């Protein structure tokens, strides 16, 4: 596991550790890095020493590309798995050939899917962003989050307070985004 040294990364590490334990898998290395780091060579050395065959990465695209390129530079070829924040054209562009062994975990609809939420999103984007060349999964997740936030604000009413916003958010139970992501329940 290669994870960003923050709450998001630590949550991902804990989830992977739990899953590995449940499936009887052995984690040979768990390496953190500071967000925005340009040098992941020490992490790659430890992955190489551990003979890592797979690396699950938790963090943003630029560092994932750096990790993949550094592994290639040091002569190791693990299979890479990335989370939702890595599923961007930027990852593939930055990593180039080093991204050949990469796979991604995503919980959103892909641009080519004809689900109602994607159709609506494309329609709005065509109107307001006609120059947009492509939709990546991270954009889809952000759009779905925006739909949920708009619904929460609507439910909170005109006299918006912190408490009212929290109560409105907690009233979301199975909120649908037209198939962009699974139903949202907030609590």
C-alpha positions as CSV (number, residue, x, y, z in Angstrom):
1,X,0.0,0.0,0.0
2,X,1.3,3.5,-0.9
3,X,-0.9,6.1,0.8
4,X,-1.0,9.8,1.3
5,X,0.0,10.8,4.8
6,X,-3.4,12.3,5.9
7,X,-6.8,11.1,7.1
8,X,-7.9,10.0,3.6
9,X,-4.8,8.0,3.1
10,X,-4.8,6.5,6.6
11,X,-8.5,5.5,6.2
12,X,-7.6,3.8,2.9
13,X,-4.7,2.0,4.6
14,X,-6.8,0.8,7.4
15,X,-9.5,-0.5,4.9
16,X,-6.8,-2.3,2.9
17,X,-5.3,-3.9,6.1
18,X,-8.8,-5.1,7.2
19,X,-9.6,-6.5,3.7
20,X,-6.2,-8.2,3.5
21,X,-6.8,-9.8,6.9
22,X,-10.3,-11.0,5.9
23,X,-9.1,-12.5,2.7
24,X,-5.9,-14.1,4.2
25,X,-3.6,-11.9,2.2
26,X,-0.2,-10.7,3.5
27,X,0.7,-7.0,3.2
28,X,4.4,-6.8,2.6
29,X,4.8,-3.0,2.9
30,X,2.7,0.1,3.7
31,X,4.5,3.3,2.7
32,X,3.2,6.8,3.2
33,X,4.2,10.0,1.5
34,X,3.5,13.7,1.9
35,X,1.0,15.0,-0.6
36,X,2.7,16.8,-3.4
37,X,6.0,14.9,-3.0
38,X,8.1,14.8,-6.1
39,X,10.4,12.0,-4.9
40,X,8.9,8.6,-4.0
41,X,12.2,6.7,-4.4
42,X,12.6,5.7,-0.8
43,X,9.1,4.1,-0.9
44,X,9.9,2.3,-4.1
45,X,13.1,0.9,-2.6
46,X,11.1,-0.5,0.3
47,X,8.5,-2.0,-2.2
48,X,11.4,-3.5,-4.2
49,X,13.0,-5.0,-1.0
50,X,9.6,-6.4,0.0
51,X,9.2,-7.9,-3.5
52,X,5.8,-6.3,-3.8
53,X,3.8,-7.8,-6.7
54,X,0.8,-5.4,-6.3
55,X,0.7,-1.8,-5.0
56,X,-2.6,-0.2,-4.0
57,X,-2.3,3.5,-4.2
58,X,-4.4,6.0,-2.2
59,X,-4.0,9.6,-3.2
60,X,-4.1,12.0,-6.2
61,X,-3.1,11.3,-9.8
62,X,0.3,13.2,-10.0
63,X,1.9,11.2,-7.1
64,X,0.5,8.0,-8.6
65,X,2.2,8.7,-11.9
66,X,5.4,9.5,-10.0
67,X,5.2,6.2,-8.2
68,X,4.6,4.2,-11.4
69,X,7.5,5.9,-13.1
70,X,9.9,5.4,-10.2
71,X,9.1,1.7,-10.0
72,X,9.8,1.4,-13.7
73,X,13.1,3.3,-13.3
74,X,14.1,1.0,-10.4
75,X,13.4,-2.1,-12.5
76,X,10.3,-3.4,-10.7
77,X,6.9,-4.1,-12.4
78,X,4.2,-4.5,-9.8
79,X,0.5,-4.3,-10.8
80,X,-0.9,-1.0,-9.7
81,X,-4.4,-0.4,-8.3
82,X,-5.7,3.2,-7.8
83,X,-8.7,4.6,-6.1
84,X,-11.2,7.1,-7.5
85,X,-8.9,10.1,-7.4
86,X,-6.4,8.4,-9.7
87,X,-8.9,7.6,-12.5
88,X,-8.0,10.6,-14.6
89,X,-6.5,11.0,-18.1
90,X,-3.8,13.0,-16.2
91,X,-2.6,9.8,-14.5
92,X,-2.1,8.0,-17.8
93,X,-0.6,11.1,-19.5
94,X,1.9,11.7,-16.7
95,X,2.9,8.1,-16.2
96,X,3.1,7.2,-19.9
97,X,4.4,3.7,-20.5
98,X,4.8,3.1,-16.8
99,X,1.0,3.0,-16.4
100,X,0.7,-0.2,-18.4
101,X,0.1,-2.4,-15.3
102,X,-2.5,-0.1,-13.7
103,X,-6.1,-0.8,-12.8
104,X,-8.6,1.4,-11.0
105,X,-11.4,1.1,-8.4
106,X,-14.3,3.4,-9.4
107,X,-17.8,3.6,-8.1
108,X,-19.2,6.1,-10.7
109,X,-20.8,5.8,-14.1
110,X,-18.4,6.1,-17.0
111,X,-18.9,8.8,-19.7
112,X,-20.1,6.2,-22.3
113,X,-22.9,4.9,-20.0
114,X,-26.3,6.1,-20.9
115,X,-27.7,6.4,-17.4
116,X,-30.1,9.4,-16.8
117,X,-27.6,11.3,-14.6
118,X,-24.9,11.1,-17.2
119,X,-27.2,12.2,-19.9
120,X,-28.2,15.2,-17.8
121,X,-24.6,16.0,-16.9
122,X,-23.5,15.9,-20.5
123,X,-26.4,18.2,-21.5
124,X,-25.5,20.8,-18.9
125,X,-21.8,20.6,-19.7
126,X,-22.5,20.9,-23.4
127,X,-24.4,24.1,-22.7
128,X,-21.9,25.7,-20.2
129,X,-18.6,24.1,-21.2
130,X,-18.8,23.3,-24.9
131,X,-15.0,23.4,-25.0
132,X,-14.8,20.4,-22.6
133,X,-13.1,17.5,-24.4
134,X,-13.7,14.7,-22.0
135,X,-15.4,13.7,-18.7
136,X,-13.3,11.7,-16.2
137,X,-14.7,9.7,-13.4
138,X,-13.5,12.1,-10.7
139,X,-15.6,14.8,-12.4
140,X,-18.6,12.5,-12.3
141,X,-18.2,11.8,-8.5
142,X,-17.8,15.6,-7.9
143,X,-21.0,16.3,-10.0
144,X,-22.9,13.7,-8.0
145,X,-21.7,15.3,-4.7
146,X,-22.9,18.6,-6.0
147,X,-26.3,17.2,-6.7
148,X,-26.5,15.9,-3.1
149,X,-25.3,19.2,-1.7
150,X,-27.9,21.1,-3.7
151,X,-30.6,18.8,-2.3
152,X,-29.3,19.3,1.2
153,X,-29.4,23.1,0.8
154,X,-32.9,22.9,-0.6
155,X,-34.1,20.7,2.3
156,X,-32.4,23.1,4.8
157,X,-34.7,25.9,3.6
158,X,-34.2,29.7,3.4
159,X,-33.0,30.3,6.9
160,X,-29.8,28.4,6.6
161,X,-28.0,27.5,9.8
162,X,-25.3,25.0,10.7
163,X,-27.8,22.9,12.6
164,X,-30.3,23.1,9.8
165,X,-27.8,22.1,7.2
166,X,-26.7,19.0,9.3
167,X,-30.3,18.0,9.9
168,X,-31.0,18.3,6.2
169,X,-27.9,16.3,5.3
170,X,-28.9,13.6,7.8
171,X,-32.3,13.3,6.1
172,X,-30.7,12.0,2.9
173,X,-31.6,8.4,2.8
174,X,-30.9,6.6,-0.5
175,X,-30.6,9.8,-2.5
176,X,-30.4,9.0,-6.2
177,X,-28.1,10.8,-8.7
178,X,-29.5,9.2,-11.8
179,X,-27.1,6.3,-11.7
180,X,-23.9,8.4,-11.5
181,X,-22.9,6.8,-8.2
182,X,-24.7,4.5,-5.8
183,X,-27.5,6.0,-3.7
184,X,-26.3,8.4,-1.0
185,X,-27.3,8.1,2.7
186,X,-25.7,10.6,5.0
187,X,-25.4,10.2,8.7
